[in-house]
Amino acid sequence: MAIAVVTVVIGVLIVTQLRAQQTAAQALQAATEDDLGKIVSDQGSEVNELKAEAADLRLQLFQIKRASNNSAAVMEESSKNLNDLKVIAGLTKVSGPGIEIQLIDEHSALASSDLVDLITELRGGGAEAISVNGVRVVARTGIMQDKRGIFIDQKQVSSPYEILAIGDSKMLSDALTINGGIRDKLSSLPGVVFNIAEDNNMEIDSIASSR
């Protein structure tokens, strides 16, 4: 609307200038030499004023267009940030490349703290979304253990553990397989087998769908 207003104003100025020129042409026919000099001077001043007004209007139009572009950029960035927050909170399904970890625990040697350490390493490797046996894991997810076993947000999970992590496959793998890292630590436990496979098309459900 603002751009339209500026356009209308420019149009009115052009029409006004044309009418002024027609009136001036009629007046020239009956003007004396002194009158002609004064008319030329007045016309010069009017031209300068019109040029200044036109420059000011062009500046206003430029500022309006820039503000409009900036607003679009702000809206796009806000939308992206909102989507990122939804992913972090687990409110939306996530798909993309990542890794799948199969963790076999034949003698119940793993503790809840071991799963917490593994999830921490995945987050450090840049994982956008994580699930354990189909349960979406987010920042406020509770992982605990009692005599019955390991629970993630009150849902019991057991071996074999299937951990999915979406993100850069190489970075995630490197984070887990570094010498002396989490894979070496868990693999050293009796009866524990730690396997990693990369997948280019993984999918992790939202919290609402996975619980």
C-alpha positions as CSV (number, residue, x, y, z in Angstrom):
1,M,0.0,0.0,0.0
2,A,2.8,2.4,0.8
3,I,4.4,1.8,-2.6
4,A,1.1,2.5,-4.3
5,V,0.7,5.8,-2.4
6,V,4.2,6.9,-3.4
7,T,3.4,6.0,-7.1
8,V,0.2,8.0,-7.0
9,V,2.0,11.0,-5.6
10,I,4.6,10.8,-8.4
11,G,1.8,10.6,-10.9
12,V,0.0,13.7,-9.5
13,L,3.3,15.6,-9.6
14,I,3.8,14.8,-13.3
15,V,0.3,15.8,-14.2
16,T,0.7,19.1,-12.2
17,Q,3.9,19.8,-14.0
18,L,2.4,19.3,-17.4
19,R,-0.6,21.6,-16.6
20,A,1.8,24.2,-15.4
21,Q,3.8,24.0,-18.6
22,Q,0.6,24.5,-20.7
23,T,-0.4,27.5,-18.6
24,A,3.1,29.0,-18.9
25,A,3.0,28.5,-22.7
26,Q,-0.2,30.5,-23.0
27,A,1.2,33.3,-20.8
28,L,4.3,33.6,-22.9
29,Q,2.3,34.8,-25.9
30,A,1.3,38.1,-24.1
31,A,4.4,38.5,-21.9
32,T,7.0,41.4,-22.1
33,E,10.7,41.0,-22.1
34,D,10.9,41.7,-18.3
35,D,8.0,39.3,-17.8
36,L,9.8,36.6,-19.8
37,G,13.0,37.0,-17.6
38,K,10.9,36.6,-14.5
39,I,9.1,33.6,-15.9
40,V,12.3,31.9,-16.8
41,S,13.6,32.5,-13.3
42,D,10.5,31.2,-11.7
43,Q,10.4,28.2,-14.0
44,G,14.0,27.4,-13.0
45,S,13.2,27.5,-9.3
46,E,10.1,25.3,-9.9
47,V,12.2,22.8,-11.8
48,N,14.8,22.6,-9.0
49,E,12.0,22.2,-6.4
50,L,10.4,19.4,-8.5
51,K,13.8,17.7,-8.9
52,A,14.3,17.8,-5.1
53,E,10.8,16.4,-4.5
54,A,11.4,13.6,-7.1
55,A,14.7,12.7,-5.4
56,D,13.0,12.6,-2.0
57,L,10.2,10.4,-3.4
58,R,12.7,8.0,-5.0
59,L,14.5,7.8,-1.6
60,Q,11.2,7.1,0.2
61,L,10.4,4.4,-2.4
62,F,13.8,2.8,-2.0
63,Q,13.4,2.8,1.8
64,I,10.0,1.2,1.6
65,K,11.2,-1.5,-0.7
66,R,14.2,-2.2,1.5
67,A,11.9,-2.4,4.6
68,S,9.6,-4.8,2.8
69,N,12.6,-7.0,1.8
70,N,13.9,-6.9,5.4
71,S,10.5,-7.9,6.7
72,A,10.4,-10.9,4.4
73,A,13.9,-11.9,5.6
74,V,12.9,-11.5,9.2
75,M,9.7,-13.6,8.7
76,E,11.8,-16.3,7.0
77,E,14.4,-16.4,9.8
78,S,11.6,-16.4,12.4
79,S,9.9,-19.3,10.7
80,K,13.2,-21.3,10.5
81,N,13.9,-20.6,14.2
82,L,10.4,-21.8,15.1
83,N,10.9,-25.0,13.1
84,D,14.3,-25.6,14.8
85,L,12.7,-25.2,18.3
86,K,10.0,-27.7,17.3
87,V,12.7,-30.2,16.4
88,I,14.6,-29.6,19.6
89,A,11.4,-30.0,21.7
90,G,10.5,-33.2,19.7
91,L,7.2,-31.7,18.5
92,T,7.7,-32.6,14.9
93,K,8.8,-35.6,12.9
94,V,12.3,-35.5,11.6
95,S,13.8,-37.2,8.6
96,G,17.2,-37.2,6.9
97,P,20.6,-39.0,6.9
98,G,22.0,-40.3,10.1
99,I,23.2,-43.4,11.9
100,E,21.6,-46.5,13.5
101,I,23.2,-48.1,16.5
102,Q,22.4,-51.6,17.6
103,L,23.4,-52.2,21.2
104,I,23.1,-55.8,22.3
105,D,23.4,-56.4,26.1
106,E,23.3,-60.2,26.7
107,H,24.1,-60.1,30.5
108,S,22.3,-56.9,31.5
109,A,25.6,-55.1,32.0
110,L,24.4,-51.8,30.7
111,A,23.1,-49.1,33.1
112,S,20.9,-46.1,32.5
113,S,24.0,-43.9,32.8
114,D,25.6,-45.7,29.9
115,L,22.6,-44.8,27.7
116,V,22.8,-41.2,29.0
117,D,26.5,-41.1,28.1
118,L,25.8,-42.4,24.6
119,I,23.0,-39.9,24.0
120,T,25.3,-37.1,25.2
121,E,28.0,-38.1,22.7
122,L,25.4,-38.1,19.9
123,R,24.3,-34.6,20.8
124,G,27.9,-33.5,20.9
125,G,28.3,-34.9,17.4
126,G,25.5,-32.7,16.1
127,A,22.5,-35.1,16.3
128,E,19.3,-33.2,15.4
129,A,17.0,-35.9,16.7
130,I,17.5,-39.1,18.7
131,S,15.3,-42.1,19.6
132,V,15.9,-45.2,21.6
133,N,13.7,-48.2,20.8
134,G,11.2,-45.9,19.1
135,V,11.0,-43.4,22.1
136,R,12.0,-39.8,21.1
137,V,14.7,-38.4,23.3
138,V,14.7,-34.6,24.0
139,A,16.3,-32.3,26.5
140,R,13.7,-32.9,29.2
141,T,13.5,-36.7,28.7
142,G,14.0,-38.7,31.9
143,I,16.2,-41.8,31.9
144,M,16.2,-44.0,35.0
145,Q,16.8,-47.5,36.2
146,D,15.4,-49.7,39.0
147,K,15.4,-53.4,39.7
148,R,13.0,-54.0,36.8
149,G,15.3,-52.4,34.2
150,I,15.9,-49.2,32.3
151,F,13.0,-46.7,31.7
152,I,12.9,-43.7,29.3
153,D,10.1,-41.4,30.4
154,Q,8.4,-44.2,32.2
155,K,8.5,-46.6,29.2
156,Q,10.7,-49.6,29.8
157,V,13.4,-50.3,27.1
158,S,15.6,-53.4,26.9
159,S,18.2,-55.2,24.7
160,P,18.6,-55.1,21.8
161,Y,18.6,-51.3,21.9
162,E,18.0,-49.6,18.6
163,I,19.3,-46.0,18.8
164,L,18.6,-43.7,15.8
165,A,20.3,-40.4,15.4
166,I,19.7,-38.0,12.5
167,G,22.5,-35.6,11.5
168,D,25.8,-35.7,9.7
169,S,26.6,-39.4,9.5
170,K,30.3,-39.0,9.5
171,M,30.4,-36.5,12.4
172,L,28.1,-38.8,14.4
173,S,30.2,-41.9,13.7
174,D,33.4,-40.1,14.5
175,A,32.0,-38.9,17.8
176,L,31.3,-42.5,18.8
177,T,34.3,-44.3,17.4
178,I,37.1,-42.1,18.6
179,N,39.8,-44.1,20.4
180,G,38.8,-44.6,24.1
181,G,35.3,-43.2,23.3
182,I,31.9,-44.4,24.1
183,R,32.0,-47.4,21.7
184,D,35.2,-48.7,23.2
185,K,33.8,-48.1,26.8
186,L,30.5,-50.0,26.2
187,S,32.0,-52.7,24.1
188,S,34.4,-53.6,26.9
189,L,31.4,-54.6,29.1
190,P,30.7,-58.3,29.3
191,G,28.2,-59.5,26.7
192,V,27.8,-56.1,25.0
193,V,28.0,-55.7,21.2
194,F,28.1,-52.2,19.7
195,N,27.3,-51.9,15.9
196,I,26.9,-48.7,13.9
197,A,25.4,-48.4,10.4
198,E,24.9,-45.2,8.3
199,D,21.5,-44.5,6.7
200,N,20.8,-41.8,4.1
201,N,17.0,-41.8,4.7
202,M,16.0,-42.1,8.4
203,E,12.8,-41.0,10.2
204,I,12.2,-40.3,13.8
205,D,8.6,-39.6,15.1
206,S,7.6,-36.7,17.3
207,I,7.1,-37.2,21.0
208,A,3.4,-37.6,20.7
209,S,3.7,-40.4,18.1
210,S,6.5,-42.3,19.8
211,R,5.0,-42.6,23.3
